[in-house]
């Protein structure tokens, strides 16, 4: 593998909190505020998108670990921005710093680990193992 990755690669994604991404919708709670799983998904997507353009053809990253704190609720209608920064590269292991903020300040932070895999080989192994 000869990927063009360097520490410091980053990405920001912004979404508006809607009824589809609340704790009540995710069944992770009963209130209409931005769900922790939705925040983590936004953080993971930011990390994935930050490195994908620098990978060799046929390679992707898969998330394997999240260590996240969700420290503040965000109501429907407010915007949330997730930011990822690639901290470390160790072989095919990538470690990111991730944060999320709404229009009033930080709502979450932590780390996220992804691994670089060949998409075709990954799916073949999955199919052979039966799931």
N, C-alpha and C positions, 0 to 999 in steps of 0.2 A: 504494500500500500504506500502510496506517495501523495497523501492528502496535503492540502495547502492550509492547514489549520495553525493558528497562532493564538496564544493566550491574549485576552483582551477583546476578541470578537464579541460583539454584542447585538442585541435586537430589542426593540420595544414594540409592544402590541397594545392597542387600546380598544376596549369594547364598552358599550353602555349596558348597565345592569338592567335586565328585563325580567319579566315573570318566568321566562324559560331557564334562567340561570340562578334562581334563588334556592335557598336551603329547602324551602317547601317543595319546589319542583324536583330537586335532586333526592328528596326524601332523607336528607342528612340533618333535617331539623324541621320546624313547623312555622318559621317566620319568613316573611318576604324580604330577605336581605341577601346580598351576594353570597353564594354558597362557597364553603371552603373547597370542595372538589372542583368547582368552576374556576376558582382562583389558581389552584394547583395546575389544572389543565391549561390555563392561559400561560402560566410560567413555563410549563413543559413545552408548549408550542413555541414560545419565544426562543427557548434554548435550541430546539430542533431547527427552527428557521435561521438561527444565527450561523449555523455551521453547514447546513445542507449545500449551499452553493460552492463550498470549498472541498467537498468530497468527490472522489473519483466516481465516474459513471458506474451506476449499479449499486452504490453503497448508500446506506441510510444510517440513522441512529435510532436506537430504541432506549426508552427510559427504563431504569432499573431501581432507582432509589430517589426518594424525596424526603427531606428533613425540613419541614416547613412550620412556621408559626403564623397563625391567622390572628392578628391582634386587635382588629377593629371592624365593626360591621359597616356595610355600605348599602344604602337604600336603593330601591328601584329608581331609575332615571339618572343616576350619577354615573360618570365615566370611571373606569378602572384601567390603569396602565401597568402592564407587567414588563419588567426588564430583566434580561439575563446577560451575564458576562462570563465568558469562558475563562476559568481560573487556571486549570491544570490539564495537561495532556499526558497520559501514561499508557503508551501502546495504543490500544483501541478504546481506552477508558477516558471519558471526558467529564470533568467536574466543573459545575457552574455555580455562581452566586446568582440568586434570583430574588427579586423584590416585586412588590405590588403596592400601588398607591392609588387612592381615589382623589377627588378634587380637593379634599381637606388634608391629605397627608398619607403617610405610610400605613398600609393595612396588613402587610405580610412580608415575610422575609425568610430566607433559608438557603439550602443548597440542594442541588439536583445532579444526579449522575446519569449519564447516557453512555452507551457503547456503540461503536461503529461496527456494523455488520454488512455483509453482502446480502442484499434484499432477496435474491433468488435462493441462495443457500439457506438463509434463515427460514423462508417459507417452506422449502423442501424438508428441512429437519422437523418443522412443526407438523407438516402433513404426515410424515413417516411416524411421528410419535403419537399420532391420533388426537392432537389438540394441544 
